[in-house]
Amino acid sequence: MEEIKVMNMVKFFGLLLLYQSPKHGYELIKEIESQMGKKPSTGQIYPFLNTLLENGIIRTKEEADREKKVYELTPEGRRFVEKKLEMFGGIISATIEKDLSTCAHCGCQVYSGGYEETIKGEKLTFCCTHCAGTYKTR
Ligand SMILES: [Zn+2]
């Protein structure tokens, strides 16, 4: 199970890195390593790149002055990554919003670690003690 998760993260990073710029296979491996702190094996990367090639997500580009192939996203591949990002973005904001509360005074959104105070028997959340103080005196 753990292995599958890591594998998915490697794939996700790989796609993001290709979205930034076209890369050689070894560049991809090096950059995934520096982002994740763990070196992916070539056995993880190359079969994945081949699947992407077969599905038209990426294509290879020969560089005249360099021997090795460069992988780049096709226009369809860029849309594919953008869709994935939207999906992840939706999950992330839904997760964060669950932990959000609103400052009872200024109405700004408070992430975890807001200031709580019970005023007239009601437990209220504020973004800061200043807002709590102002709320009480109004
Ligand atoms: Zn506030």
Backbone and ligand atoms as CSV (ligand in chain L), in Angstrom:
chain,resi,resn,atom,element,x,y,z
A,1,MET,N,N,0.834,-1.210,0.000
A,1,MET,CA,C,0.000,0.000,0.000
A,1,MET,C,C,0.863,1.253,0.000
A,2,GLU,N,N,1.820,1.259,0.919
A,2,GLU,CA,C,2.755,2.395,1.009
A,2,GLU,C,C,3.437,2.628,-0.342
A,3,GLU,N,N,3.813,1.539,-0.974
A,3,GLU,CA,C,4.518,1.633,-2.236
A,3,GLU,C,C,3.637,2.279,-3.313
A,4,ILE,N,N,2.369,1.957,-3.318
A,4,ILE,CA,C,1.453,2.517,-4.303
A,4,ILE,C,C,1.319,4.024,-4.114
A,5,LYS,N,N,1.239,4.448,-2.857
A,5,LYS,CA,C,1.102,5.877,-2.583
A,5,LYS,C,C,2.315,6.649,-3.073
A,6,VAL,N,N,3.512,6.123,-2.735
A,6,VAL,CA,C,4.740,6.776,-3.161
A,6,VAL,C,C,4.784,6.850,-4.687
A,7,MET,N,N,4.405,5.764,-5.295
A,7,MET,CA,C,4.358,5.678,-6.751
A,7,MET,C,C,3.479,6.778,-7.329
A,8,ASN,N,N,2.312,6.985,-6.719
A,8,ASN,CA,C,1.413,8.020,-7.213
A,8,ASN,C,C,1.990,9.413,-7.036
A,9,MET,N,N,2.689,9.623,-5.913
A,9,MET,CA,C,3.311,10.919,-5.685
A,9,MET,C,C,4.407,11.170,-6.712
A,10,VAL,N,N,5.168,10.125,-7.011
A,10,VAL,CA,C,6.222,10.251,-8.015
A,10,VAL,C,C,5.609,10.646,-9.358
A,11,LYS,N,N,4.498,9.997,-9.695
A,11,LYS,CA,C,3.835,10.302,-10.959
A,11,LYS,C,C,3.310,11.738,-10.976
A,12,PHE,N,N,2.709,12.122,-9.869
A,12,PHE,CA,C,2.134,13.457,-9.779
A,12,PHE,C,C,3.227,14.522,-9.907
A,13,PHE,N,N,4.320,14.334,-9.170
A,13,PHE,CA,C,5.452,15.265,-9.273
A,13,PHE,C,C,6.023,15.274,-10.684
A,14,GLY,N,N,6.134,14.091,-11.249
A,14,GLY,CA,C,6.677,13.980,-12.596
A,14,GLY,C,C,5.875,14.808,-13.590
A,15,LEU,N,N,4.556,14.699,-13.489
A,15,LEU,CA,C,3.693,15.461,-14.386
A,15,LEU,C,C,3.824,16.964,-14.151
A,16,LEU,N,N,3.897,17.357,-12.873
A,16,LEU,CA,C,4.042,18.783,-12.557
A,16,LEU,C,C,5.356,19.330,-13.095
A,17,LEU,N,N,6.413,18.528,-12.949
A,17,LEU,CA,C,7.728,18.975,-13.415
A,17,LEU,C,C,7.750,19.107,-14.929
A,18,LEU,N,N,7.081,18.188,-15.620
A,18,LEU,CA,C,7.010,18.278,-17.084
A,18,LEU,C,C,6.132,19.460,-17.508
A,19,TYR,N,N,5.188,19.798,-16.663
A,19,TYR,CA,C,4.327,20.949,-16.944
A,19,TYR,C,C,5.150,22.243,-16.900
A,20,GLN,N,N,6.130,22.271,-15.990
A,20,GLN,CA,C,7.005,23.447,-15.879
A,20,GLN,C,C,7.880,23.614,-17.110
A,21,SER,N,N,8.490,22.521,-17.541
A,21,SER,CA,C,9.361,22.573,-18.720
A,21,SER,C,C,9.671,21.169,-19.199
A,22,PRO,N,N,9.987,21.018,-20.490
A,22,PRO,CA,C,10.376,19.695,-20.996
A,22,PRO,C,C,11.659,19.230,-20.309
A,23,LYS,N,N,11.766,17.923,-20.111
A,23,LYS,CA,C,12.929,17.407,-19.389
A,23,LYS,C,C,13.396,16.072,-19.949
A,24,HIS,N,N,14.691,15.817,-19.763
A,24,HIS,CA,C,15.232,14.484,-19.999
A,24,HIS,C,C,14.765,13.568,-18.881
A,25,GLY,N,N,14.747,12.274,-19.146
A,25,GLY,CA,C,14.350,11.310,-18.129
A,25,GLY,C,C,15.182,11.447,-16.862
A,26,TYR,N,N,16.495,11.588,-17.006
A,26,TYR,CA,C,17.357,11.661,-15.819
A,26,TYR,C,C,17.160,12.974,-15.071
A,27,GLU,N,N,16.824,14.056,-15.808
A,27,GLU,CA,C,16.532,15.334,-15.141
A,27,GLU,C,C,15.280,15.197,-14.275
A,28,LEU,N,N,14.320,14.494,-14.838
A,28,LEU,CA,C,13.067,14.246,-14.132
A,28,LEU,C,C,13.337,13.494,-12.823
A,29,ILE,N,N,14.157,12.446,-12.914
A,29,ILE,CA,C,14.486,11.649,-11.731
A,29,ILE,C,C,15.201,12.508,-10.694
A,30,LYS,N,N,16.152,13.346,-11.159
A,30,LYS,CA,C,16.902,14.205,-10.230
A,30,LYS,C,C,15.989,15.212,-9.541
A,31,GLU,N,N,15.073,15.795,-10.321
A,31,GLU,CA,C,14.204,16.823,-9.733
A,31,GLU,C,C,13.160,16.229,-8.798
A,32,ILE,N,N,12.667,15.042,-9.137
A,32,ILE,CA,C,11.733,14.360,-8.226
A,32,ILE,C,C,12.459,14.064,-6.919
A,33,GLU,N,N,13.708,13.631,-7.037
A,33,GLU,CA,C,14.500,13.335,-5.841
A,33,GLU,C,C,14.651,14.579,-4.963
A,34,SER,N,N,14.952,15.735,-5.581
A,34,SER,CA,C,15.164,16.931,-4.765
A,34,SER,C,C,13.845,17.446,-4.174
A,35,GLN,N,N,12.731,17.214,-4.863
A,35,GLN,CA,C,11.437,17.651,-4.326
A,35,GLN,C,C,10.936,16.724,-3.223
A,36,MET,N,N,11.128,15.426,-3.410
A,36,MET,CA,C,10.537,14.460,-2.496
A,36,MET,C,C,11.522,13.930,-1.469
A,37,GLY,N,N,12.797,14.191,-1.688
A,37,GLY,CA,C,13.815,13.688,-0.775
A,37,GLY,C,C,14.036,12.192,-0.904
A,38,LYS,N,N,13.521,11.618,-1.992
A,38,LYS,CA,C,13.671,10.181,-2.195
A,38,LYS,C,C,13.852,9.954,-3.683
A,39,LYS,N,N,14.879,9.208,-4.004
A,39,LYS,CA,C,15.159,8.999,-5.420
A,39,LYS,C,C,14.239,7.934,-6.011
A,40,PRO,N,N,13.473,8.296,-7.040
A,40,PRO,CA,C,12.646,7.267,-7.684
A,40,PRO,C,C,13.545,6.377,-8.527
A,41,SER,N,N,13.181,5.118,-8.675
A,41,SER,CA,C,13.994,4.224,-9.491
A,41,SER,C,C,13.635,4.417,-10.964
A,42,THR,N,N,14.577,4.086,-11.827
A,42,THR,CA,C,14.283,4.178,-13.259
A,42,THR,C,C,13.136,3.244,-13.611
A,43,GLY,N,N,12.969,2.164,-12.823
A,43,GLY,CA,C,11.871,1.226,-13.023
A,43,GLY,C,C,10.515,1.841,-12.718
A,44,GLN,N,N,10.514,2.945,-11.967
A,44,GLN,CA,C,9.271,3.657,-11.724
A,44,GLN,C,C,9.006,4.677,-12.827
A,45,ILE,N,N,10.076,5.330,-13.269
A,45,ILE,CA,C,9.924,6.472,-14.164
A,45,ILE,C,C,9.689,6.054,-15.618
A,46,TYR,N,N,10.532,5.156,-16.136
A,46,TYR,CA,C,10.450,4.900,-17.573
A,46,TYR,C,C,9.165,4.182,-18.020
A,47,PRO,N,N,8.688,3.196,-17.246
A,47,PRO,CA,C,7.386,2.612,-17.656
A,47,PRO,C,C,6.266,3.648,-17.610
A,48,PHE,N,N,6.333,4.536,-16.636
A,48,PHE,CA,C,5.338,5.597,-16.524
A,48,PHE,C,C,5.410,6.538,-17.730
A,49,LEU,N,N,6.637,6.933,-18.092
A,49,LEU,CA,C,6.812,7.796,-19.267
A,49,LEU,C,C,6.295,7.105,-20.534
A,50,ASN,N,N,6.529,5.804,-20.625
A,50,ASN,CA,C,6.036,5.066,-21.796
A,50,ASN,C,C,4.514,5.050,-21.857
A,51,THR,N,N,3.875,4.881,-20.691
A,51,THR,CA,C,2.410,4.927,-20.644
A,51,THR,C,C,1.907,6.294,-21.089
A,52,LEU,N,N,2.581,7.342,-20.618
A,52,LEU,CA,C,2.185,8.702,-21.003
A,52,LEU,C,C,2.364,8.918,-22.506
A,53,LEU,N,N,3.451,8.372,-23.039
A,53,LEU,CA,C,3.697,8.477,-24.482
A,53,LEU,C,C,2.599,7.783,-25.281
A,54,GLU,N,N,2.265,6.567,-24.829
A,54,GLU,CA,C,1.243,5.786,-25.530
A,54,GLU,C,C,-0.113,6.470,-25.507
A,55,ASN,N,N,-0.354,7.226,-24.446
A,55,ASN,CA,C,-1.658,7.887,-24.311
A,55,ASN,C,C,-1.665,9.319,-24.844
A,56,GLY,N,N,-0.561,9.728,-25.457
A,56,GLY,CA,C,-0.512,11.059,-26.055
A,56,GLY,C,C,-0.443,12.194,-25.050
A,57,ILE,N,N,-0.072,11.870,-23.809
A,57,ILE,CA,C,0.056,12.899,-22.774
A,57,ILE,C,C,1.383,13.648,-22.962
A,58,ILE,N,N,2.409,12.900,-23.301
A,58,ILE,CA,C,3.707,13.519,-23.579
A,58,ILE,C,C,4.197,13.074,-24.954
A,59,ARG,N,N,5.212,13.778,-25.443
A,59,ARG,CA,C,5.878,13.351,-26.678
A,59,ARG,C,C,7.377,13.580,-26.482
A,60,THR,N,N,8.152,12.936,-27.311
A,60,THR,CA,C,9.593,13.134,-27.191
A,60,THR,C,C,10.055,14.082,-28.280
A,61,LYS,N,N,11.095,14.801,-27.945
A,61,LYS,CA,C,11.637,15.801,-28.836
A,61,LYS,C,C,13.120,15.519,-28.916
A,62,GLU,N,N,13.642,15.392,-30.086
A,62,GLU,CA,C,15.087,15.172,-30.228
A,62,GLU,C,C,15.765,16.537,-30.225
A,63,GLU,N,N,16.818,16.635,-29.454
A,63,GLU,CA,C,17.584,17.877,-29.456
A,63,GLU,C,C,18.834,17.663,-30.296
A,64,ALA,N,N,19.060,18.586,-31.219
A,64,ALA,CA,C,20.154,18.431,-32.179
A,64,ALA,C,C,21.511,18.297,-31.493
A,65,ASP,N,N,21.730,19.132,-30.466
A,65,ASP,CA,C,23.053,19.158,-29.854
A,65,ASP,C,C,23.176,18.205,-28.673
A,66,ARG,N,N,22.094,17.495,-28.354
A,66,ARG,CA,C,22.174,16.574,-27.221
A,66,ARG,C,C,21.690,15.211,-27.680
A,67,GLU,N,N,22.278,14.202,-27.073
A,67,GLU,CA,C,21.985,12.852,-27.542
A,67,GLU,C,C,20.644,12.319,-27.049
A,68,LYS,N,N,20.277,12.748,-25.849
A,68,LYS,CA,C,19.123,12.092,-25.244
A,68,LYS,C,C,17.808,12.784,-25.565
A,69,LYS,N,N,16.747,12.014,-25.453
A,69,LYS,CA,C,15.410,12.509,-25.750
A,69,LYS,C,C,14.903,13.416,-24.632
A,70,VAL,N,N,14.159,14.429,-25.053
A,70,VAL,CA,C,13.508,15.306,-24.092
A,70,VAL,C,C,12.014,14.974,-24.115
A,71,TYR,N,N,11.442,14.849,-22.929
A,71,TYR,CA,C,10.005,14.599,-22.838
A,71,TYR,C,C,9.286,15.917,-22.619
A,72,GLU,N,N,8.228,16.130,-23.378
A,72,GLU,CA,C,7.426,17.328,-23.140
A,72,GLU,C,C,5.949,16.976,-23.212
A,73,LEU,N,N,5.143,17.753,-22.506
A,73,LEU,CA,C,3.704,17.526,-22.528
A,73,LEU,C,C,3.137,17.963,-23.862
A,74,THR,N,N,2.201,17.211,-24.383
A,74,THR,CA,C,1.449,17.625,-25.566
A,74,THR,C,C,0.380,18.617,-25.099
A,75,PRO,N,N,-0.268,19.345,-26.014
A,75,PRO,CA,C,-1.363,20.230,-25.576
A,75,PRO,C,C,-2.433,19.462,-24.786
A,76,GLU,N,N,-2.734,18.228,-25.210
A,76,GLU,CA,C,-3.705,17.399,-24.479
A,76,GLU,C,C,-3.158,17.074,-23.086
A,77,GLY,N,N,-1.845,16.821,-23.032
A,77,GLY,CA,C,-1.199,16.509,-21.761
A,77,GLY,C,C,-1.278,17.675,-20.792
A,78,ARG,N,N,-1.111,18.895,-21.311
A,78,ARG,CA,C,-1.195,20.073,-20.446
A,78,ARG,C,C,-2.608,20.200,-19.861
A,79,ARG,N,N,-3.608,19.938,-20.722
A,79,ARG,CA,C,-4.992,19.993,-20.210
A,79,ARG,C,C,-5.232,18.916,-19.162
A,80,PHE,N,N,-4.646,17.742,-19.391
A,80,PHE,CA,C,-4.763,16.627,-18.449
A,80,PHE,C,C,-4.210,17.028,-17.080
A,81,VAL,N,N,-3.017,17.650,-17.087
A,81,VAL,CA,C,-2.399,18.066,-15.823
A,81,VAL,C,C,-3.240,19.160,-15.165
A,82,GLU,N,N,-3.734,20.100,-15.971
A,82,GLU,CA,C,-4.560,21.183,-15.416
A,82,GLU,C,C,-5.816,20.629,-14.745
A,83,LYS,N,N,-6.408,19.612,-15.366
A,83,LYS,CA,C,-7.598,18.988,-14.765
A,83,LYS,C,C,-7.264,18.341,-13.438
A,84,LYS,N,N,-6.124,17.639,-13.408
A,84,LYS,CA,C,-5.685,16.989,-12.173
A,84,LYS,C,C,-5.473,18.038,-11.083
A,85,LEU,N,N,-4.856,19.151,-11.470
A,85,LEU,CA,C,-4.582,20.211,-10.502
A,85,LEU,C,C,-5.875,20.794,-9.960
A,86,GLU,N,N,-6.852,20.995,-10.844
A,86,GLU,CA,C,-8.151,21.508,-10.397
A,86,GLU,C,C,-8.777,20.547,-9.403
A,87,MET,N,N,-8.670,19.252,-9.711
A,87,MET,CA,C,-9.232,18.240,-8.838
A,87,MET,C,C,-8.546,18.278,-7.469
A,88,PHE,N,N,-7.215,18.313,-7.485
A,88,PHE,CA,C,-6.473,18.373,-6.227
A,88,PHE,C,C,-6.774,19.669,-5.488
A,89,GLY,N,N,-6.851,20.769,-6.250
A,89,GLY,CA,C,-7.151,22.069,-5.637
A,89,GLY,C,C,-8.494,22.022,-4.930
A,90,GLY,N,N,-9.474,21.375,-5.552
A,90,GLY,CA,C,-10.796,21.256,-4.954
A,90,GLY,C,C,-10.748,20.474,-3.646
A,91,ILE,N,N,-10.004,19.376,-3.654
A,91,ILE,CA,C,-9.882,18.548,-2.449
A,91,ILE,C,C,-9.172,19.335,-1.352
A,92,ILE,N,N,-8.109,20.053,-1.753
A,92,ILE,CA,C,-7.334,20.802,-0.760
A,92,ILE,C,C,-8.177,21.916,-0.142
A,93,SER,N,N,-8.891,22.690,-0.967
A,93,SER,CA,C,-9.656,23.778,-0.357
A,93,SER,C,C,-10.814,23.248,0.475
A,94,ALA,N,N,-11.402,22.124,0.053
A,94,ALA,CA,C,-12.473,21.537,0.868
A,94,ALA,C,C,-11.929,21.097,2.220
A,95,THR,N,N,-10.711,20.560,2.220
A,95,THR,CA,C,-10.089,20.112,3.463
A,95,THR,C,C,-9.790,21.302,4.373
A,96,ILE,N,N,-9.257,22.358,3.779
A,96,ILE,CA,C,-8.901,23.531,4.580
A,96,ILE,C,C,-10.157,24.228,5.115
A,97,GLU,N,N,-11.183,24.331,4.275
A,97,GLU,CA,C,-12.396,25.027,4.690
A,97,GLU,C,C,-13.049,24.385,5.912
A,98,LYS,N,N,-12.886,23.065,6.042
A,98,LYS,CA,C,-13.455,22.383,7.205
A,98,LYS,C,C,-12.866,22.937,8.493
A,99,ASP,N,N,-11.598,23.331,8.432
A,99,ASP,CA,C,-10.902,23.828,9.615
A,99,ASP,C,C,-11.008,25.340,9.762
A,100,LEU,N,N,-11.695,25.965,8.836
A,100,LEU,CA,C,-11.788,27.420,8.875
A,100,LEU,C,C,-12.933,27.867,9.775
A,101,SER,N,N,-12.677,28.939,10.506
A,101,SER,CA,C,-13.786,29.597,11.163
A,101,SER,C,C,-13.646,31.075,10.841
A,102,THR,N,N,-14.650,31.844,11.197
A,102,THR,CA,C,-14.659,33.255,10.842
A,102,THR,C,C,-14.511,34.092,12.098
A,103,CYS,N,N,-13.699,35.097,12.020
A,103,CYS,CA,C,-13.517,36.011,13.146
A,103,CYS,C,C,-14.846,36.722,13.426
A,104,ALA,N,N,-15.324,36.629,14.672
A,104,ALA,CA,C,-16.627,37.197,15.026
A,104,ALA,C,C,-16.610,38.720,14.926
A,105,HIS,N,N,-15.445,39.327,14.936
A,105,HIS,CA,C,-15.379,40.785,14.846
A,105,HIS,C,C,-15.186,41.292,13.415
A,106,CYS,N,N,-14.093,40.921,12.784
A,106,CYS,CA,C,-13.786,41.518,11.474
A,106,CYS,C,C,-14.244,40.643,10.310
A,107,GLY,N,N,-14.587,39.372,10.597
A,107,GLY,CA,C,-15.125,38.520,9.536
A,107,GLY,C,C,-14.066,37.860,8.675
A,108,CYS,N,N,-12.808,38.034,9.019
A,108,CYS,CA,C,-11.774,37.371,8.222
A,108,CYS,C,C,-11.741,35.891,8.562
A,109,GLN,N,N,-11.186,35.069,7.673
A,109,GLN,CA,C,-11.160,33.632,7.893
A,109,GLN,C,C,-9.977,33.252,8.764
A,110,VAL,N,N,-10.253,32.433,9.752
A,110,VAL,CA,C,-9.231,32.045,10.711
A,110,VAL,C,C,-8.902,30.572,10.527
A,111,TYR,N,N,-7.639,30.279,10.249
A,111,TYR,CA,C,-7.193,28.896,10.182
A,111,TYR,C,C,-7.001,28.404,11.606
A,112,SER,N,N,-6.529,27.208,11.774
A,112,SER,CA,C,-6.335,26.695,13.130
A,112,SER,C,C,-5.413,27.638,13.900
A,113,GLY,N,N,-5.629,27.744,15.185
A,113,GLY,CA,C,-4.792,28.622,15.993
A,113,GLY,C,C,-5.382,29.997,16.161
A,114,GLY,N,N,-6.667,30.167,15.879
A,114,GLY,CA,C,-7.334,31.430,16.149
A,114,GLY,C,C,-7.492,31.653,17.647
A,115,TYR,N,N,-7.977,32.810,18.019
A,115,TYR,CA,C,-8.145,33.132,19.437
A,115,TYR,C,C,-9.604,32.923,19.822
A,116,GLU,N,N,-9.832,32.109,20.849
A,116,GLU,CA,C,-11.206,31.825,21.273
A,116,GLU,C,C,-11.493,32.460,22.614
A,117,GLU,N,N,-12.667,33.003,22.733
A,117,GLU,CA,C,-13.053,33.576,24.006
A,117,GLU,C,C,-14.557,33.397,24.188
A,118,THR,N,N,-14.970,33.127,25.419
A,118,THR,CA,C,-16.402,32.981,25.683
A,118,THR,C,C,-16.944,34.322,26.170
A,119,ILE,N,N,-17.841,34.892,25.400
A,119,ILE,CA,C,-18.420,36.188,25.737
A,119,ILE,C,C,-19.932,36.011,25.921
A,120,LYS,N,N,-20.413,36.395,27.068
A,120,LYS,CA,C,-21.835,36.250,27.420
A,120,LYS,C,C,-22.324,34.831,27.145
A,121,GLY,N,N,-21.504,33.849,27.579
A,121,GLY,CA,C,-21.894,32.442,27.465
A,121,GLY,C,C,-21.761,31.863,26.075
A,122,GLU,N,N,-21.279,32.661,25.132
A,122,GLU,CA,C,-21.141,32.163,23.761
A,122,GLU,C,C,-19.669,32.044,23.411
A,123,LYS,N,N,-19.277,30.872,22.915
A,123,LYS,CA,C,-17.882,30.675,22.556
A,123,LYS,C,C,-17.637,31.250,21.158
A,124,LEU,N,N,-16.803,32.248,21.097
A,124,LEU,CA,C,-16.564,32.934,19.822
A,124,LEU,C,C,-15.111,32.774,19.399
A,125,THR,N,N,-14.896,32.824,18.122
A,125,THR,CA,C,-13.538,32.747,17.577
A,125,THR,C,C,-13.159,34.088,16.966
A,126,PHE,N,N,-11.969,34.517,17.271
A,126,PHE,CA,C,-11.441,35.758,16.703
A,126,PHE,C,C,-10.103,35.477,16.044
A,127,CYS,N,N,-9.705,36.357,15.135
A,127,CYS,CA,C,-8.401,36.166,14.496
A,127,CYS,C,C,-7.288,36.579,15.448
A,128,CYS,N,N,-7.585,37.501,16.385
A,128,CYS,CA,C,-6.551,37.978,17.295
A,128,CYS,C,C,-7.208,38.532,18.559
A,129,THR,N,N,-6.426,38.735,19.599
A,129,THR,CA,C,-6.958,39.271,20.857
A,129,THR,C,C,-7.455,40.699,20.655
A,130,HIS,N,N,-6.863,41.419,19.735
A,130,HIS,CA,C,-7.289,42.779,19.441
A,130,HIS,C,C,-8.747,42.797,18.986
A,131,CYS,N,N,-9.077,41.892,18.058
A,131,CYS,CA,C,-10.453,41.798,17.578
A,131,CYS,C,C,-11.401,41.425,18.726
A,132,ALA,N,N,-10.959,40.513,19.607
A,132,ALA,CA,C,-11.792,40.104,20.740
A,132,ALA,C,C,-12.054,41.300,21.647
A,133,GLY,N,N,-11.010,42.075,21.892
A,133,GLY,CA,C,-11.143,43.253,22.749
A,133,GLY,C,C,-12.090,44.275,22.155
A,134,THR,N,N,-11.960,44.545,20.872
A,134,THR,CA,C,-12.820,45.514,20.204
A,134,THR,C,C,-14.263,45.031,20.183
A,135,TYR,N,N,-14.427,43.722,20.000
A,135,TYR,CA,C,-15.771,43.130,19.950
A,135,TYR,C,C,-16.501,43.367,21.275
A,136,LYS,N,N,-15.770,43.221,22.370
A,136,LYS,CA,C,-16.373,43.333,23.701
A,136,LYS,C,C,-16.805,44.768,24.027
A,137,THR,N,N,-16.088,45.720,23.480
A,137,THR,CA,C,-16.364,47.116,23.856
A,137,THR,C,C,-17.384,47.787,22.935
A,138,ARG,N,N,-17.811,47.090,21.917
A,138,ARG,CA,C,-18.727,47.775,20.997
A,138,ARG,C,C,-20.170,47.757,21.509
L,1,ZN,ZN,ZN,-10.570,39.719,13.328
